[in-house]
Amino acid sequence: MPRGDDPLAGLPRNFLRPCLLLMIGESPAYGYDLLERLREVGFSKVDPGLLYRSLRAMEQEGLVQSNWTGSEVGPPRRTYELSEEGLDWLHAWAGSLRETERTIGMFLGRYDTFTAATIRTG
């Protein structure tokens, strides 16, 4: 059962991966930038180690590509870009999430009907 103090507990397993692919697809990014952007979509507590392990795994799987790019301030950064395979994978994830959204919508509709009936009779 999802815990009330973790708003992401009810999300699909490995939901971080499609979020990263989408963000990298929107614009090539480096790790710290992705940490900040993940906070914008509700990932308030992303472990940097988990983020970098995920990026390395996705690169090994051919979903993203990386290059070292110079920085005006500080050392060079590894910048990640979406590969064609990563784009295909992102489309597949979005399709699966849309189906999940439909199923959850049906559940919540029935739940609302149930709770409305319970309130009236209770």
PyMOL commands that set and color helices and strands:
alter all, ss='L'
color gray80, all
select helices_A, chain A and resi 16-26+31-40+48-60+84-121
alter helices_A, ss='H'
color red, helices_A
select strands_A, chain A and resi 29-30+64-69+77-82
alter strands_A, ss='S'
color yellow, strands_A
deselect
rebuild
show_as cartoon
